[in-house]
Amino acid sequence: MAFIWSGTAASRSLPDEAGLLSELHPVAERIRARIQREGPLTLAAVMEQALAGRHGYYRDNDPLGPEGDFITAPEVSQMFGELIGLWCVDTWQRMGSPKRVNLVEIGPGRGTLMADALRAARVAPDFLAAKQVYLIEINDTLKHKQGEKLREHGPRWLPSFSDVPPGPMILIANELFDALPIHQLEMTADGWRERVVALQEGAFCFGLAAPSAARALLRPAHATAEPGAIAEVSPAGIALMDAIARRCVQEGGAALIIDYGPAASGLGDSFQALKRHRFHAPLEELGSADLTAHVDFGALKDTAREAGALVFGPATQGDFLRALGIELRADMLAKKSDLATADLLRRQVHRLIAPEQMGRLFKVIGVAGPDLEVDALGGLAGL
């Protein structure tokens, strides 16, 4: 494989004064050993091993909350999950209120979103009786926390989306697709090259190599790339969206995807690491920091449509939550609360919907089987 050093983003694994490598996370050690055996790895391969491999970041950590590395919308306010619960009830009713429905969440965190959603769904006892909760989770620590919060609903855990039993489905995925592995392709004077992770004097660094098969996923929006421009594609994200959309078409149902990224495909380097709520050099602490990239909602939308599904959005999270009535809900709660609680509610809503907070960067896309009515996804209709 032809390889060119790019000379960027060296890790902390530089040799020390004794000529020995500084201590690395076990995952980083395995990635280093793999590079020594196989040569430079694609960014997707590094992300897969660092996040989901043995002892990977999402396998062994509880990254959520003030003591973790980031906070997701369900942890900001219970109103987020409550509104999604009401969305689930409305969607189930539009599906014809099937007597059994698989209620699926991929990447359910601590179970907060699902717990809040099911609490709000008490307004529809028939829905609660019809649903079977399935959680797709690879982290044993989080499974325990999910089980404690959702014990009364009898959740079942599955290793992957392909294991969801047949039948109508309502699926939720909040901040999932941003953690799926991506390939980065860089335009050079000689055309597209794959951005890879290599070793230089024992330290991780980026380099360029011949493009992998992921080049086939480049979008029309990438055709304007000039030398130095970066395009990001996610075969894993495309494959998962295709599977979800086909399942909605074949078995009936709908899916709600909430994540951050642009509404349309484009160029740019969004690969980043987060640790202790701060941005981090992405190759510095592989295995102990969150690795993410912006979601290409344009690619997800086209993938779902090609699978025969109805697609709604992408809408901004702010517009979606306003359409579901978050401001009215907050006002109702504030009227029953003391001044301190009312102020907290206002700050929570601001964080969720304000353009400078989560309201604009985060997007919502809905996918539904073709048998659902055109406005099947409630708050997404017309956005």
C-alpha positions in Angstrom: 0.0 0.0 0.0 1.5 3.3 -1.0 1.6 5.6 2.0 2.4 9.3 2.7 2.9 10.8 6.1 0.7 13.7 6.8 2.6 14.7 10.0 -0.5 15.5 12.0 -2.1 14.6 15.4 0.7 12.7 17.1 -0.4 10.9 20.3 1.0 11.0 23.8 2.7 7.7 23.2 6.0 9.4 22.3 9.2 7.7 23.5 10.2 8.9 27.0 13.8 9.7 28.1 14.5 6.0 28.7 13.5 5.2 25.2 10.4 3.4 26.3 6.8 4.1 25.2 4.6 5.9 27.7 1.8 3.8 29.2 -1.1 3.4 26.9 -4.7 2.2 27.4 -4.9 -1.5 26.6 -7.0 -0.7 23.5 -4.4 1.7 22.3 -1.8 -1.0 22.8 -3.7 -3.4 20.7 -4.2 -0.8 18.0 -0.5 -0.1 18.0 0.4 -3.8 17.8 -2.1 -4.2 14.9 -0.5 -1.4 13.0 2.9 -2.9 13.5 1.6 -6.2 12.1 -0.7 -5.0 9.3 0.5 -1.5 8.5 -1.6 1.8 8.6 -5.3 1.3 9.5 -8.3 3.2 8.2 -9.9 5.6 10.6 -13.0 3.3 10.6 -10.9 0.4 11.8 -9.4 2.4 14.6 -12.8 3.8 15.7 -14.3 0.3 15.6 -11.6 -1.1 17.9 -11.3 1.9 20.2 -15.0 2.2 20.8 -16.5 -1.3 20.5 -13.6 -3.7 20.6 -12.6 -5.6 23.7 -12.3 -3.2 26.6 -13.3 -0.4 24.2 -14.7 2.9 25.3 -18.4 1.9 24.9 -17.8 -1.6 26.3 -16.4 -0.7 29.7 -17.4 2.9 30.6 -20.4 4.9 31.7 -19.5 8.1 29.8 -22.7 10.0 30.7 -23.3 12.8 33.2 -21.3 15.5 34.9 -18.8 12.9 36.1 -18.5 11.4 32.6 -17.4 12.8 29.3 -20.7 14.2 27.8 -24.4 14.8 28.5 -27.1 13.8 26.1 -30.5 15.4 25.8 -32.4 12.8 28.0 -30.0 13.7 30.8 -30.6 17.4 30.3 -34.3 17.2 30.9 -37.0 14.5 31.4 -39.2 16.5 29.0 -37.1 15.2 26.1 -37.9 11.6 26.8 -41.5 12.4 27.8 -42.2 14.0 24.4 -40.7 11.1 22.6 -42.9 8.8 24.6 -45.9 10.7 23.4 -44.5 10.5 19.9 -44.3 6.7 20.2 -47.9 6.5 21.3 -49.1 8.7 18.5 -47.1 6.7 16.0 -48.4 3.4 17.3 -52.0 4.7 16.9 -51.3 5.8 13.3 -50.0 2.2 12.7 -53.4 0.9 13.6 -52.7 0.2 17.3 -51.2 -3.3 16.7 -51.7 -5.7 19.7 -48.0 -6.3 19.8 -45.2 -3.8 18.9 -41.5 -4.0 19.4 -40.3 -0.8 21.1 -36.6 -0.7 20.3 -33.8 1.6 21.4 -30.3 1.4 20.1 -27.7 2.8 22.4 -30.0 3.4 25.4 -27.4 4.9 27.7 -28.6 4.6 31.3 -32.2 4.0 30.2 -33.2 7.5 31.0 -34.9 8.3 27.7 -36.9 5.0 27.6 -37.9 5.4 31.3 -39.2 9.0 30.7 -40.9 7.9 27.5 -42.8 5.0 29.1 -43.8 7.2 32.1 -45.4 9.7 29.6 -47.0 6.8 27.7 -49.2 5.9 30.7 -51.8 8.1 29.1 -52.2 5.1 26.7 -52.5 1.9 28.7 -53.2 -0.1 25.6 -49.9 1.0 24.2 -48.0 -0.1 27.3 -49.8 -3.4 27.2 -48.8 -3.9 23.5 -45.2 -2.9 23.7 -42.2 -5.2 24.3 -39.1 -3.2 25.1 -35.9 -4.3 23.3 -32.6 -2.6 24.2 -29.5 -3.0 21.9 -26.6 -2.5 24.2 -23.0 -3.8 24.4 -22.0 -2.3 27.8 -22.7 -4.5 30.8 -22.5 -1.6 33.3 -25.1 0.3 31.4 -27.3 -2.8 31.0 -27.5 -3.0 34.8 -28.5 0.7 35.1 -31.1 0.2 32.3 -32.5 -2.8 34.1 -32.9 -0.9 37.3 -34.8 1.9 35.7 -37.0 -0.2 33.4 -37.6 -3.3 35.6 -41.4 -2.9 35.6 -41.4 -3.0 31.8 -39.5 -6.2 31.4 -36.8 -5.1 28.9 -34.9 -7.6 26.9 -31.4 -7.0 25.6 -30.2 -7.8 22.1 -26.6 -7.7 20.7 -27.6 -6.1 17.4 -30.5 -4.7 15.4 -30.6 -7.8 13.3 -31.7 -9.7 16.4 -35.0 -7.8 16.8 -37.9 -10.3 16.5 -40.3 -10.0 13.6 -43.3 -7.7 13.9 -44.3 -4.0 13.9 -41.6 -1.8 15.3 -41.0 1.6 16.8 -37.4 2.5 17.0 -35.5 5.3 18.7 -31.8 6.1 18.2 -30.5 9.2 20.1 -26.8 10.1 19.6 -26.0 6.7 18.0 -25.0 7.4 14.4 -22.3 9.9 15.4 -20.3 7.1 17.1 -20.4 4.7 14.1 -17.0 4.4 12.3 -16.2 6.7 9.4 -13.7 6.7 6.6 -12.0 10.0 5.8 -10.9 10.7 2.2 -8.7 13.6 1.4 -8.5 15.2 -2.0 -4.9 15.6 -3.3 -3.3 16.8 -6.5 -3.4 13.1 -7.5 -7.1 12.5 -6.6 -8.7 11.0 -3.5 -6.6 9.3 -0.8 -7.6 7.5 2.3 -6.8 9.1 5.6 -5.2 6.4 7.8 -3.7 6.0 11.3 0.0 5.0 11.4 2.9 5.0 13.8 5.9 7.4 13.6 8.6 6.9 16.2 6.1 5.0 18.3 3.4 7.7 18.2 0.1 7.6 16.4 -0.3 9.9 13.5 -2.4 10.5 10.4 -1.2 9.6 7.0 -2.6 9.1 3.5 -2.9 5.9 1.5 -4.7 4.6 -1.5 -8.5 4.9 -1.1 -10.5 1.9 0.2 -13.8 0.6 -1.2 -15.4 3.3 0.9 -14.7 5.7 -1.9 -17.8 4.3 -3.6 -19.9 6.1 -1.0 -18.7 9.5 -2.0 -21.7 11.9 -2.6 -22.3 14.3 -5.5 -21.6 17.1 -3.0 -18.1 15.9 -2.7 -17.4 16.4 -6.4 -16.4 20.0 -5.7 -13.5 19.0 -3.5 -10.2 20.8 -4.0 -6.8 19.6 -2.7 -6.8 19.5 1.1 -10.6 19.0 1.4 -11.9 16.1 3.5 -14.9 13.9 2.8 -16.4 11.6 5.4 -18.4 8.5 4.7 -19.8 5.9 7.1 -20.5 2.4 5.6 -21.6 1.3 9.0 -24.1 4.2 9.2 -25.4 3.5 5.7 -25.8 -0.2 6.4 -27.7 0.4 9.7 -30.1 2.9 8.1 -30.7 0.6 5.2 -31.6 -2.3 7.7 -33.9 0.0 9.7 -35.7 1.3 6.7 -36.1 -2.1 5.1 -37.5 -3.4 8.4 -40.0 -0.6 8.5 -41.1 -1.4 5.0 -41.3 -5.1 5.4 -42.7 -5.4 8.9 -44.4 -2.0 9.4 -43.4 0.7 11.8 -41.3 3.8 12.2 -37.9 5.0 13.4 -36.8 8.3 15.0 -33.1 9.2 14.6 -31.7 12.1 16.6 -28.1 13.2 16.3 -25.8 16.0 15.3 -24.6 17.0 11.9 -25.5 18.9 8.8 -28.8 18.4 7.0 -27.1 17.9 3.6 -24.0 16.2 2.6 -20.8 18.2 2.3 -17.1 18.5 2.8 -15.2 18.9 6.1 -13.3 17.2 8.9 -15.6 16.6 11.9 -13.7 13.7 13.5 -13.2 14.6 17.2 -12.6 13.2 20.6 -14.3 14.3 23.9 -13.1 13.7 27.4 -14.4 15.2 30.6 -16.7 17.5 28.6 -13.7 19.0 26.7 -12.5 18.5 23.2 -9.4 16.3 23.0 -6.8 15.4 20.4 -8.4 12.5 18.7 -5.5 10.1 18.7 -4.1 10.9 22.2 -6.0 8.5 24.4 -7.6 5.8 22.2 -9.9 3.7 24.3 -10.4 6.2 27.1 -12.0 9.1 25.1 -15.2 9.3 23.1 -14.6 9.4 19.3 -17.4 10.9 17.1 -18.1 12.6 13.8 -21.0 14.6 12.4 -23.8 12.5 10.9 -24.4 12.9 7.2 -28.2 13.2 7.3 -28.4 13.7 3.5 -26.8 10.2 3.0 -29.2 8.6 5.6 -32.2 10.2 4.0 -31.3 8.9 0.5 -30.5 5.5 1.9 -33.9 5.2 3.6 -35.8 6.3 0.5 -33.9 3.9 -1.7 -35.0 1.1 0.6 -38.7 2.2 -0.1 -39.4 4.0 3.2 -41.1 7.3 3.8 -38.7 9.8 5.1 -39.5 12.9 7.2 -37.0 15.7 7.9 -34.2 16.2 8.7 -35.6 18.9 11.0 -33.6 20.7 13.6 -34.1 19.4 17.2 -35.4 22.8 18.2 -38.1 22.8 15.6 -39.0 19.2 16.3 -39.4 19.7 20.1 -41.3 22.9 19.6 -43.7 21.0 17.2 -44.2 18.4 20.0 -45.0 21.2 22.5 -42.0 21.4 24.7 -42.5 25.1 25.5 -46.1 24.5 26.5 -45.1 21.5 28.6 -42.4 23.5 30.4 -44.8 26.4 31.0 -47.4 23.9 32.6 -44.7 22.5 34.8 -43.4 25.9 35.8 -46.8 27.1 37.0 -46.8 24.2 39.5 -43.3 24.7 40.6 -41.3 27.1 42.9 -39.2 29.8 41.4 -36.0 27.8 41.4 -37.5 24.9 39.7 -39.3 27.1 37.1 -35.9 28.7 36.3 -34.3 25.3 35.9 -37.1 24.3 33.5 -36.5 27.4 31.4 -32.7 26.7 31.3 -33.3 23.1 30.3 -35.6 24.0 27.4 -33.1 26.7 26.3 -30.4 24.1 26.1 -32.5 21.7 24.1 -34.0 24.1 21.5 -31.9 27.3 21.4 -29.9 27.6 18.1 -26.7 28.3 19.9 -27.1 25.2 22.1 -28.5 21.9 20.9 -31.4 23.3 18.9 -29.7 23.8 15.5 -26.7 21.4 15.3 -28.9 18.4 16.4 -31.2 17.1 13.7 -34.1 14.7 13.7 -35.1 12.3 10.9 -38.1 10.0 10.8 -38.4 6.8 8.7 -41.7 4.9 8.2 -43.1 2.1 6.3 -45.1 3.1 3.2 -48.4 2.1 4.8 -48.3 4.9 7.4 -50.2 8.0 6.5 -48.2 10.9 5.1 -48.1 12.9 8.3 -47.3 9.8 10.3 -44.4 11.2 12.2 -46.2 13.9 14.1 -43.7 16.6 14.9 -41.7 16.0 11.7 -44.7 16.5 9.4 -44.2 19.6 7.4 -40.8 20.4 8.8 
